[in-house]
Structures are given as structure tokens and as C-alpha cells.
Amino acid sequence: MGETGQGEHSQAQYDADRRFFPLADHKRPLAKAMVYVVDRVVNRIRAITPDEGGWKSHDGYWEIPVTAPLEASEIAEQFPTLGFSLGDELPAQRGKLREHLAL
């Protein structure tokens, strides 16, 4: 179940996962995935598609073109150096809702 109260593969959760993230223009080509942490645990990871047409700007915030949630095997294959996977604890810095991690 996603944070929207609907399934992780629902349109509502997809929209919540891709919309209105702050990201500097020059970092867009470097972004490869979105990691969603809920209660300090990695809940899902979505890859970012390279389709430049999928990026939509809203005054400095972005709608990011992401894939469906990845399975553990897909995460290991696509991001072998990630260092964490689904279900792993990943505490965030207190007070930060969104973090950008360099890998």
C-alpha cells in the first residue's frame, strides 16, 4: 500500500511520486532514480526515464518521469552500487523532507 492509501502501482501513487520535486536544472541529467523512504525504511525505488520530454517545470519544481516501482532484482541490476535496497533502514537528516544523494 502506498502513502496515498492506494496501491503502489496506482495512478494516484505514481502522481504523488513524480510531482513537484525541487531539482536544479544542471542536476537533471545526473538524476537516475527516486528513492522513497517511509518511517526511515526504503519503501520503493523508481528509475528516472531518460526522456527529456517527460520533465515538466512548475516554477522551480519538477514533474519527474519515473518508472513503475522497481523489484529488488531490478534495483540490483540497474543500480549495483546503490548500497541499499527495499526494506533497508535509511534514516534521513532531521527536518529534511527531500535529500539529493550523490552515488
C-alpha positions in Angstrom: 0.0 0.0 0.0 1.4 3.4 -0.9 1.3 6.6 1.2 -1.7 7.8 -0.8 -3.8 4.9 0.7 -3.9 3.2 -2.7 -1.6 0.6 -4.2 2.0 1.4 -5.1 1.1 0.8 -8.7 -2.0 3.1 -8.7 -2.1 6.3 -10.7 -2.6 8.4 -7.5 0.7 7.0 -6.0 2.5 7.4 -9.3 1.4 11.1 -9.5 2.5 11.7 -5.9 5.8 10.1 -6.5 6.7 12.2 -9.5 5.3 15.6 -8.9 6.7 18.8 -7.6 10.3 18.0 -6.6 12.9 20.8 -6.3 15.8 20.0 -8.5 18.4 22.3 -10.1 18.4 22.3 -13.9 22.0 21.2 -14.1 21.3 18.1 -11.9 18.5 16.7 -14.1 20.9 14.8 -16.4 22.6 13.3 -13.3 19.4 12.0 -11.6 18.9 8.3 -12.1 16.4 7.2 -9.5 13.9 8.3 -6.8 14.1 6.5 -3.5 11.0 6.8 -1.3 11.7 6.4 2.4 8.7 5.9 4.8 9.3 5.8 8.5 13.1 5.5 8.0 12.7 2.4 5.7 13.2 2.3 1.9 9.7 1.7 0.7 10.2 1.8 -3.1 12.6 2.9 -5.7 11.6 4.2 -9.2 14.1 4.7 -12.0 14.0 8.0 -13.8 13.5 7.7 -17.5 15.9 9.5 -19.8 13.1 11.0 -21.8 13.7 14.8 -21.6 10.2 15.4 -22.8 8.8 13.9 -19.6 10.2 16.6 -17.4 7.7 19.4 -16.7 8.6 22.5 -14.8 6.4 24.3 -12.3 8.3 27.4 -11.0 11.4 25.5 -10.0 9.7 22.3 -9.1 9.6 19.3 -11.4 7.3 16.5 -12.5 9.9 13.8 -13.0 9.4 10.9 -15.5 9.7 7.8 -13.4 9.1 4.1 -14.0 6.9 1.8 -12.0 8.4 0.7 -8.7 11.4 -1.5 -9.2 11.7 -5.0 -7.8 14.7 -5.9 -5.7 16.3 -7.8 -8.7 15.8 -4.7 -11.0 17.4 -2.4 -8.4 20.4 -4.7 -8.1 20.8 -4.9 -11.9 20.2 -1.2 -12.7 22.0 0.3 -9.6 24.6 -2.2 -8.5 26.5 0.5 -6.4 23.4 1.9 -4.6 24.3 0.4 -1.3 20.8 -0.2 -0.1 17.6 -1.9 -1.2 13.9 -2.3 -0.4 13.3 -2.7 3.3 16.6 -1.3 4.4 16.7 1.4 7.0 17.8 4.8 5.6 17.4 7.5 8.2 17.1 11.0 6.8 18.6 14.2 8.3 16.1 15.5 10.8 13.9 18.2 9.3 14.6 17.4 5.7 11.8 16.0 3.6 13.8 15.6 0.5 17.5 14.8 0.0 19.7 14.5 -3.0 22.4 11.8 -2.7 25.4 11.5 -4.8 26.3 7.9 -5.5 
